[in-house]
């Protein structure tokens, strides 16, 4: 009843634990994405609950052009079949724009924010691809995100180096306004 679509392997970060370490600009094409959505709607059979598609990457918002095509397509196809389809996105929160946020609102999209904790942890674990910390960029976008969806989850990856700051990171994320957190 749910589907994860890796819409791109490209990313603007160089996370120390990333399993897509080559950062290739390999992108899902529109036909494949639409076929996957159609498959989910068909495979859902008589399920009357909400079907879910989570857009993943790399950084999925780097493929906003594709997202703008497949979300309306999926919503329309679901309506045609008498089904409910919800889209979500797991994002590193650094590429958010007002245009992207308006699109999320229009289509009722949900999302998870990948943020690893206090600035010292975030900047070491999740630097920009060309170097430099990401904490300030994420902090700038968090209020916009939480204004749209107050219950959005902060998803943190814990590493051997960051585990000692786990308590401080939880307090920091709560201080940013996150009421829902997961540490993996």
N, C-alpha and C positions, 0 to 999 in steps of 0.2 A: 504493500500500500504506500510505499515511499520509494523514491529514486534519488540518488545523488548523481548529478551531472558535473563532471570535471570539464568546464567550458574552456579552460586554458591551463597550460602548465607554466605560462609566463607569470612572473611576479616582479614587483618592484622592491621586494625585501630580500635579504640574505640571511634568513633565520638559521641559527647555528645547528638546529636539529632537523632541518627540512630534508625530507626524503626525495624531493624533486630538485636535487642540488644542481642540475645542469641548467636550470632556468631557460629552457628552450622555449621559443615562441611557437609552441605547438598548440593549435587552437582547434576546438570542435567546430565543425561546419554546421551551418543552419539546418541542412537536410538531416544530418545525424541527430541533432537536438530534437527536431520535430518528430522524427521517427521514434525516438526514445519516449517522448511524451505520449505519442499515439499508442505505443506499446503498453505504457503504464495504464492508460485509460482502458485498454482492452484487457490487460491482465488483471485489472481490478474487478473484473466480472460483475457480480451483483452487489459488491461492497457498497454500502450507502454512506459510509463515513467519508471524511475528507481525505483525498489522496494528496500526497506531498511530493514536491520536487525541491531538492536543495541544490543550489548552484554553488559549485566549489571550484577550486583551482589548485595551484597558483593563487593568484588574486583574481577572483571572478569579475570584479568591477572593471578590470582592464578590458573586458569584453562587453562593456555596456551596450555596444552596438548590437550584439547578438541577443543580449538580455531583452532589449527593447523590441525585438522581433518575436522571441519565443514565449515570453510571458503572455502577451495578448493572444497569441495563437493558442497556447495551452488553455487559457481561460475560455476562449470561444469554443474549442473542441470539447471541453468538459461540459459546458452548457448544452451543446448539441446532443450530448449523450446523457443528459440529466444527472451529471455528477458534479462534485465540488473538488476543485483543484487549488491547492495553496502552494505558493512559491516562497522559498526562503533563500538566504544567502549567507555564507560564512565569509566574512571580510576582515582584512587587517585594519580597516577604518582609516587608512591614510589617503585614499583617493576619493573620498566622499565629496560630492558637490551638491548644491541646492537642486540642480536638475535631477540627479540620481535620487535624492531624497523625495522630490516631488513625484517621481515615477513610482517609488516604493509606496508612497501614500495612495496614489491613484489605483494601484492594483493590490493594496492590502498586504504587501509582502512583509515577511518577517526576516530576521537575521540573527546571527551570532557575531559577537565582536571578539576577534582573536587579539587579546592583550595580555601580556604575561605578568604585569604587576607594576611595582614601583618603577620610576624612571630608570634607576640603575639597572634593574633586571630587564626591563623592556628594551633599553638601548643596547645591552649586550646580547640578549637573545634574538632580537628582531631588528637589526640595523637595516637601513636602506641599502639597496643593491650596490650603489656607488659609494657607500660609506656614510656615516653619520647616524645619529639617534632618531628614532621614530616617535618617542614619547610625546613630544610637543605637538606633532601632527595629530596623533590619536586624541590627546587631551582637548585639542581644538574642536574635534568632531563629535566627541562623546555627548556634550550637551544637546546638540542637534538630534543625535540618534535617540537619546533618552526622552527628548521632548516628543518625538514621534511615537516611540514605543517604550514606555517606562519600564516594562518588564523584560527588556532584552537581556540576554545572558552574556556575561563576560566569560570567555573561554581561555584559560591560561594553561600553557604547557610548562610543566615543572621539570627542571633539569637538575643534575647533581650540584651545579653551581648556584642555582636560584632557590633551592629548597630551604636554605637558611633564612631567606627573606619571605617565606610563605605567609606567616602571620601579618607582617607589615604590608605585604601585597594585598591580602584580603581586606585589611583596613583601608588601604589606599583605594582599591576598587569600590568599596562601600562609600568612601568619601567622594568619589566621582559621581556616585548616584546609582551604581549597580546594586540591585537587590537580589539578583540571581547570578551565581558564579559557579563555574566548574573548574577544577584543577585536575589536569591529566598528566 
